[in-house]
Amino acid sequence: INIDALYNILKQNQGDANDAMGSKKKTVVVTSDPLALIAEKTKTKMLLAKKDKDEQFLLAEDQAWMESTSDSDQEINENMVFMA
């Protein structure tokens, strides 16, 4: 098989590989209105900030769960020592 055939196979399957890896194409906004560009950029920043805030909230919930789990583990260990 030659290099051109491999390249053509790669190009044909590139979309499938991107989908499998979760790659997304960026949306390109074409406009001559500078206010529309600012509004689009602001909207994107707000969405990213909301996503980050949601992820931090989930991390805080995980941390609280781990702390409560370690407390109960410690209590179990204390009971096991008491029983021994």
C-alpha positions as MATLAB code, in Angstrom:
seq = 'INIDALYNILKQNQGDANDAMGSKKKTVVVTSDPLALIAEKTKTKMLLAKKDKDEQFLLAEDQAWMESTSDSDQEINENMVFMA';
ca = [
       0.000    0.000    0.000;
       1.429    3.395   -0.867;
       1.448    6.605    1.146;
      -1.282    8.225   -0.964;
      -3.683    5.364   -0.247;
      -2.954    5.593    3.491;
      -3.485    9.352    3.417;
      -6.838    8.953    1.648;
      -7.967    6.345    4.195;
      -6.945    8.668    7.025;
      -8.842   11.611    5.532;
     -11.961    9.468    5.036;
     -11.935    8.326    8.656;
     -10.807   11.576   10.290;
     -14.365   12.654   11.127;
     -15.054    9.319   12.810;
     -11.842    9.588   14.840;
     -12.708   13.124   15.935;
     -16.193   12.006   16.976;
     -14.764    9.091   18.954;
     -12.306   11.371   20.767;
     -14.963   13.986   21.467;
     -13.325   16.697   19.378;
     -15.672   19.456   18.332;
     -15.294   22.030   15.622;
     -15.280   25.638   16.736;
     -18.117   27.811   15.532;
     -16.938   30.729   13.438;
     -19.012   33.899   13.582;
     -18.654   36.181   10.576;
     -20.049   39.673   11.012;
     -19.060   43.248   10.385;
     -20.808   44.431   13.560;
     -18.250   44.808   16.379;
     -21.000   44.835   19.028;
     -22.205   41.436   17.844;
     -18.671   40.080   18.215;
     -18.423   41.462   21.756;
     -21.817   39.974   22.638;
     -20.764   36.572   21.272;
     -17.478   36.645   23.190;
     -19.271   37.683   26.401;
     -21.817   34.888   25.988;
     -19.027   32.353   25.494;
     -17.159   33.607   28.580;
     -20.317   33.396   30.688;
     -21.008   29.826   29.545;
     -17.436   28.802   30.364;
     -17.652   30.480   33.778;
     -20.933   28.669   34.514;
     -19.388   25.350   33.481;
     -16.371   25.989   35.733;
     -18.639   26.973   38.635;
     -20.705   23.780   38.200;
     -17.533   21.657   38.147;
     -16.222   23.348   41.304;
     -19.561   22.680   43.031;
     -19.324   18.993   42.116;
     -15.743   18.862   43.396;
     -16.887   20.407   46.689;
     -19.641   17.777   46.972;
     -17.098   15.010   46.323;
     -14.783   16.472   48.963;
     -17.600   16.614   51.521;
     -18.548   13.018   50.730;
     -14.952   11.841   51.129;
     -14.619   13.637   54.461;
     -17.824   12.076   55.774;
     -16.664    8.669   54.527;
     -13.329    8.973   56.301;
     -15.156    9.895   59.539;
     -17.309    6.782   59.314;
     -14.243    4.667   58.464;
     -12.488    6.020   61.534;
     -15.527    5.180   63.664;
     -15.580    1.628   62.269;
     -11.883    1.224   63.042;
     -12.421    2.463   66.608;
     -15.259   -0.037   67.075;
     -13.097   -2.862   65.728;
     -10.316   -1.996   68.198;
     -12.874   -1.870   71.012;
     -14.228   -5.300   70.052;
     -10.748   -6.896   69.880;
];
